[in-house]
Amino acid sequence: MNKIFEFCARNTWKLLGTLLVLLAVFPFVFTSSYILRIAITVLMFIVLSLSLNLLIGYLGQMSMGHAAFWGIGAYTAAILSTKLNVSSLGTFLAAMLVAGVFGLLLGLPVLKLKGYYLTVVTLGFCEIIRLVELNWMDLTRGSLGIAGIPPLNFFGKAFKSSRSVYFIALLLVIFTVYLVHSIINSRIGLAIMAIRDDDVAAASIGIHVFVYKVMVFIIAGMLAGLAGAFYAHYISFIDPSGFTTGQSMELVILAIFGGLGSIPGAILGATILTVLPETMRALMEYRGMIYGIIIVVMMLVKPDGLLGRVNFKYIRQRLSAEKAKKQEGKSHE
């Protein structure tokens, strides 16, 4: 396994380029609408998994209410597009803004809490948002849901085909990966991970712990809102049953399974656990039990997830140091 990680670390850019090429040709090779629907769903859940991993894996704050931000983004896009005829670009931006505002409003009082208290409050927040979506009939139509949501539309052009929607979802994934990677590999990222490891020690060296926590909460909420807006336009119908605490738990499972604090892990976890149920449709009623078994096994065998604690940057640095040491040894011979 170490050899595989070393190979990936040594050839990161080549593998990334190959992956992008494969993803670009995928909808031309697999033209079935069913396969493309699964692929689009995978890409959407990758965005959600990455956003939640930023909060849980990198900041170390357990949130069980992430589906609430997903729902806020979806309802914002649905309401604006059906009632005000706003284009998809406008609904995407509005969904991110509204979800970010809710992230701020929740984060300011909640992120002073720790451990189980934070988890319980985020769980309650998700349920509150679901009840608002269920009972505010004039705005959300309650259990009837919002139907007839327009398809994705950018600059006056509608994107209705599965292939075009796939590429839009792929662009959202690329944007999310770039944003999360840029944050983590910056001074902000170092501060975030320092807070995760020991917030008291981080505060003692001048890191504004609360400010960083709120900032990450807002960014994670905005990315979930972006996924929600895409979901609303893609499905064309939403109702409160899609954004429950149960869905939040499944998002947490995606993040944990792939690997906390790992961008490749978030992508891998979302891919496997989205495709897996489709390969076992006869067992769909046991989906919750299967997920539960997977998590129990992962906690016993590899608590950090498949790629948790695998630092490819560190592996590259170690390999470079070993190579330099060998070359230095040869020069002295």
C-alpha positions as CSV (number, residue, x, y, z in Angstrom):
1,M,0.0,0.0,0.0
2,N,2.9,2.4,0.8
3,K,4.3,1.8,-2.7
4,I,1.0,2.8,-4.2
5,F,0.9,6.0,-2.2
6,E,4.5,6.7,-3.1
7,F,3.7,6.2,-6.8
8,C,0.7,8.5,-6.6
9,A,2.7,11.1,-4.8
10,R,5.5,10.9,-7.3
11,N,3.2,11.2,-10.3
12,T,0.5,13.4,-8.9
13,W,0.2,15.8,-11.9
14,K,0.4,13.0,-14.5
15,L,-2.4,11.1,-12.7
16,L,-4.5,14.2,-12.3
17,G,-4.1,15.0,-16.0
18,T,-5.1,11.5,-17.0
19,L,-8.1,11.6,-14.6
20,L,-9.3,14.8,-16.2
21,V,-9.0,13.4,-19.7
22,L,-10.9,10.2,-18.6
23,L,-13.6,12.3,-17.0
24,A,-13.8,14.5,-20.2
25,V,-14.3,11.5,-22.5
26,F,-16.6,9.6,-20.1
27,P,-19.9,10.9,-21.4
28,F,-18.9,10.2,-25.0
29,V,-18.0,6.6,-24.2
30,F,-20.9,5.9,-21.8
31,T,-23.9,7.4,-23.5
32,S,-26.6,5.6,-21.5
33,S,-28.8,8.2,-19.7
34,Y,-28.9,5.8,-16.7
35,I,-25.1,5.7,-16.4
36,L,-24.8,9.5,-16.9
37,R,-27.4,10.1,-14.2
38,I,-25.3,8.0,-11.7
39,A,-22.2,9.9,-12.8
40,I,-23.9,13.3,-12.3
41,T,-25.1,12.2,-8.9
42,V,-21.6,11.1,-7.9
43,L,-20.2,14.5,-8.9
44,M,-22.8,16.3,-6.9
45,F,-22.1,14.2,-3.8
46,I,-18.4,14.8,-4.3
47,V,-19.0,18.6,-3.9
48,L,-21.1,17.9,-0.7
49,S,-18.4,15.5,0.7
50,L,-15.6,18.0,0.1
51,S,-17.6,20.8,1.7
52,L,-18.3,18.6,4.8
53,N,-14.7,17.3,4.9
54,L,-13.5,20.8,5.1
55,L,-15.6,21.2,8.3
56,I,-15.1,17.8,9.9
57,G,-11.8,16.5,8.5
58,Y,-9.7,19.7,8.4
59,L,-11.3,21.9,11.2
60,G,-12.3,18.9,13.4
61,Q,-15.9,20.2,14.1
62,M,-18.6,17.5,13.8
63,S,-21.7,18.7,12.0
64,M,-24.8,16.6,11.6
65,G,-26.8,19.3,9.9
66,H,-25.1,19.7,6.6
67,A,-28.2,18.6,4.6
68,A,-29.8,21.8,5.9
69,F,-27.4,23.9,3.9
70,W,-28.0,21.7,0.9
71,G,-31.7,22.2,1.2
72,I,-31.4,25.9,1.7
73,G,-29.4,26.2,-1.5
74,A,-32.0,24.0,-3.3
75,Y,-35.0,26.0,-2.1
76,T,-33.3,29.3,-2.8
77,A,-32.6,28.3,-6.4
78,A,-36.1,26.7,-6.9
79,I,-38.0,29.8,-5.5
80,L,-35.9,32.3,-7.5
81,S,-36.1,30.4,-10.8
82,T,-39.9,29.5,-10.6
83,K,-41.2,32.8,-9.1
84,L,-38.7,35.4,-10.4
85,N,-37.4,33.6,-13.5
86,V,-33.8,34.1,-12.4
87,S,-31.2,32.3,-14.5
88,S,-29.1,29.5,-13.2
89,L,-26.0,31.7,-12.7
90,G,-28.1,34.0,-10.5
91,T,-29.6,31.1,-8.5
92,F,-26.2,29.5,-8.0
93,L,-24.8,32.8,-6.6
94,A,-27.9,33.4,-4.5
95,A,-27.9,29.9,-3.1
96,M,-24.3,30.2,-2.0
97,L,-25.0,33.6,-0.5
98,V,-28.1,32.5,1.4
99,A,-26.5,29.3,2.6
100,G,-23.4,31.3,3.7
101,V,-25.6,33.7,5.7
102,F,-27.2,30.8,7.5
103,G,-23.8,29.4,8.1
104,L,-22.8,32.7,9.7
105,L,-26.0,32.9,11.8
106,L,-25.6,29.4,13.0
107,G,-21.8,29.5,13.5
108,L,-21.7,32.7,15.6
109,P,-23.5,31.2,18.6
110,V,-22.9,27.5,18.0
111,L,-19.1,27.3,17.4
112,K,-18.4,28.4,20.9
113,L,-19.6,24.9,21.8
114,K,-17.5,21.7,21.5
115,G,-17.9,18.0,21.2
116,Y,-21.4,16.5,21.6
117,Y,-23.0,19.9,22.3
118,L,-22.0,21.1,18.8
119,T,-23.2,17.9,17.2
120,V,-26.6,18.1,18.9
121,V,-27.1,21.7,18.0
122,T,-26.3,21.1,14.3
123,L,-28.7,18.2,14.3
124,G,-31.4,20.4,15.7
125,F,-30.7,23.1,13.1
126,C,-31.2,20.5,10.3
127,E,-34.6,19.5,11.8
128,I,-35.6,23.2,12.2
129,I,-34.9,23.9,8.6
130,R,-36.8,20.8,7.5
131,L,-39.8,21.9,9.5
132,V,-39.7,25.4,8.0
133,E,-39.6,23.9,4.5
134,L,-42.5,21.6,5.5
135,N,-44.8,24.2,7.0
136,W,-44.1,27.5,5.2
137,M,-46.7,26.7,2.6
138,D,-46.7,30.2,0.9
139,L,-43.0,30.0,0.2
140,T,-42.0,26.3,-0.1
141,R,-45.4,24.6,-0.8
142,G,-44.7,22.3,2.1
143,S,-45.0,18.6,1.5
144,L,-46.2,19.3,-2.0
145,G,-42.8,20.5,-2.9
146,I,-41.8,22.8,-5.7
147,A,-42.2,21.4,-9.2
148,G,-41.4,22.7,-12.6
149,I,-38.0,24.0,-11.7
150,P,-36.3,25.2,-15.0
151,P,-33.3,23.2,-16.3
152,L,-29.9,24.7,-16.0
153,N,-29.7,27.9,-18.0
154,F,-26.5,30.0,-18.5
155,F,-26.4,33.2,-20.6
156,G,-29.6,32.4,-22.3
157,K,-28.7,28.8,-23.2
158,A,-30.6,25.9,-21.7
159,F,-28.6,22.8,-20.8
160,K,-31.0,19.9,-20.9
161,S,-29.1,16.9,-22.2
162,S,-27.4,14.5,-19.7
163,R,-24.0,15.1,-21.3
164,S,-24.2,18.9,-20.9
165,V,-25.4,18.6,-17.3
166,Y,-22.5,16.2,-16.6
167,F,-20.0,18.8,-17.7
168,I,-21.5,21.4,-15.6
169,A,-21.4,19.1,-12.6
170,L,-17.7,18.3,-13.4
171,L,-16.9,22.1,-13.5
172,L,-18.5,22.4,-10.0
173,V,-16.3,19.6,-8.8
174,I,-13.2,21.2,-10.3
175,F,-14.1,24.5,-8.7
176,T,-14.7,22.9,-5.3
177,V,-11.5,20.9,-5.4
178,Y,-9.5,24.0,-6.4
179,L,-11.1,26.1,-3.6
180,V,-10.6,23.5,-0.9
181,H,-7.0,22.8,-2.0
182,S,-6.2,26.5,-2.1
183,I,-7.5,27.0,1.4
184,I,-5.8,24.0,2.9
185,N,-2.4,24.8,1.3
186,S,-2.3,28.3,2.5
187,R,-1.7,30.0,5.8
188,I,-5.4,29.8,6.5
189,G,-5.2,26.0,6.1
190,L,-2.3,25.7,8.5
191,A,-4.3,27.7,11.1
192,I,-7.4,25.5,10.5
193,M,-5.4,22.3,11.0
194,A,-3.7,23.8,14.1
195,I,-7.2,24.5,15.6
196,R,-8.2,20.9,14.8
197,D,-5.1,19.4,16.5
198,D,-5.3,21.7,19.6
199,D,-7.4,24.9,19.6
200,V,-6.0,26.0,23.0
201,A,-2.4,25.8,21.7
202,A,-3.5,27.5,18.5
203,A,-5.0,30.4,20.4
204,S,-1.8,30.7,22.5
205,I,0.2,31.5,19.4
206,G,-2.2,34.2,18.2
207,I,-4.6,32.3,15.9
208,H,-8.1,33.7,16.2
209,V,-9.8,30.3,16.7
210,F,-13.4,31.5,16.7
211,V,-13.0,33.6,13.5
212,Y,-11.5,30.7,11.6
213,K,-14.2,28.4,12.8
214,V,-16.9,30.7,11.6
215,M,-15.2,31.3,8.3
216,V,-14.9,27.5,7.6
217,F,-18.5,27.0,8.6
218,I,-19.6,29.7,6.1
219,I,-17.5,28.3,3.3
220,A,-18.7,24.8,3.9
221,G,-22.3,26.0,3.9
222,M,-21.8,28.0,0.7
223,L,-20.4,24.9,-1.1
224,A,-23.4,22.8,0.1
225,G,-25.7,25.6,-1.1
226,L,-24.1,25.5,-4.5
227,A,-24.7,21.7,-4.7
228,G,-28.3,22.3,-3.6
229,A,-28.9,24.8,-6.4
230,F,-27.5,22.4,-9.0
231,Y,-29.6,19.6,-7.5
232,A,-32.8,21.7,-7.8
233,H,-32.2,22.5,-11.4
234,Y,-31.2,19.0,-12.3
235,I,-34.0,17.1,-10.6
236,S,-36.6,19.9,-11.4
237,F,-38.6,19.0,-8.2
238,I,-37.7,19.3,-4.6
239,D,-39.5,18.6,-1.3
240,P,-38.5,18.6,2.4
241,S,-38.0,14.8,2.4
242,G,-34.7,15.1,0.6
243,F,-32.9,17.2,3.2
244,T,-33.4,15.4,6.5
245,T,-31.1,14.5,9.4
246,G,-30.9,11.0,7.9
247,Q,-29.4,12.6,4.7
248,S,-27.0,14.6,6.9
249,M,-25.8,11.3,8.5
250,E,-25.2,9.8,5.1
251,L,-23.1,12.8,4.1
252,V,-21.0,12.3,7.3
253,I,-20.6,8.7,6.3
254,L,-19.3,9.7,2.9
255,A,-16.7,12.0,4.5
256,I,-15.6,9.4,7.1
257,F,-15.4,6.5,4.7
258,G,-13.2,8.2,2.2
259,G,-10.9,9.7,4.8
260,L,-11.1,12.7,7.0
261,G,-8.8,15.5,6.1
262,S,-8.2,14.2,2.6
263,I,-9.4,15.7,-0.7
264,P,-8.8,12.4,-2.7
265,G,-10.5,10.6,0.2
266,A,-13.6,12.7,0.0
267,I,-13.8,12.1,-3.7
268,L,-13.2,8.3,-3.3
269,G,-15.7,8.0,-0.5
270,A,-18.5,9.9,-2.4
271,T,-17.8,7.8,-5.5
272,I,-17.9,4.4,-3.9
273,L,-20.9,5.0,-1.6
274,T,-22.9,6.6,-4.4
275,V,-22.2,3.9,-6.9
276,L,-22.5,1.0,-4.4
277,P,-26.3,1.3,-3.8
278,E,-26.9,1.3,-7.5
279,T,-25.1,-2.0,-7.9
280,M,-27.3,-3.5,-5.1
281,R,-30.7,-2.1,-5.9
282,A,-32.3,-5.3,-4.6
283,L,-31.0,-4.4,-1.2
284,M,-32.1,-0.7,-1.2
285,E,-34.3,-1.2,1.8
286,Y,-31.2,-2.3,3.8
287,R,-29.2,0.7,2.7
288,G,-29.0,2.2,6.2
289,M,-28.0,-1.1,7.7
290,I,-25.3,-1.6,5.0
291,Y,-23.9,1.9,5.7
292,G,-23.9,1.2,9.4
293,I,-21.9,-2.0,8.9
294,I,-19.4,-0.2,6.7
295,I,-18.9,2.5,9.3
296,V,-18.5,0.0,12.1
297,V,-15.9,-2.0,10.1
298,M,-14.1,1.2,9.1
299,M,-13.9,2.3,12.7
300,L,-12.4,-1.0,13.7
301,V,-10.0,-1.5,10.8
302,K,-9.1,2.1,9.7
303,P,-10.7,4.8,11.8
304,D,-9.4,7.6,9.6
305,G,-11.1,6.3,6.5
306,L,-9.6,4.9,3.3
307,L,-7.2,7.8,2.7
308,G,-7.3,9.5,6.1
309,R,-3.9,10.7,7.4
310,V,-2.4,10.0,4.0
311,N,-0.4,13.2,3.3
312,F,0.8,13.1,-0.3
313,K,2.6,16.4,0.1
314,Y,4.6,15.0,2.9
315,I,5.3,11.8,0.9
316,R,6.6,13.9,-2.0
317,Q,8.8,15.9,0.3
318,R,10.2,12.7,1.9
319,L,10.9,11.1,-1.5
320,S,12.6,14.3,-2.7
321,A,14.8,14.4,0.4
322,E,15.7,10.7,0.0
323,K,16.6,11.3,-3.7
324,A,18.7,14.4,-2.8
325,K,20.5,12.4,-0.1
326,K,21.3,9.6,-2.6
327,Q,22.6,12.0,-5.1
328,E,24.7,13.7,-2.5
329,G,26.2,10.3,-1.5
330,K,27.1,9.5,-5.0
331,S,28.8,12.9,-5.5
332,H,31.1,12.1,-2.5
333,E,32.1,8.7,-3.8
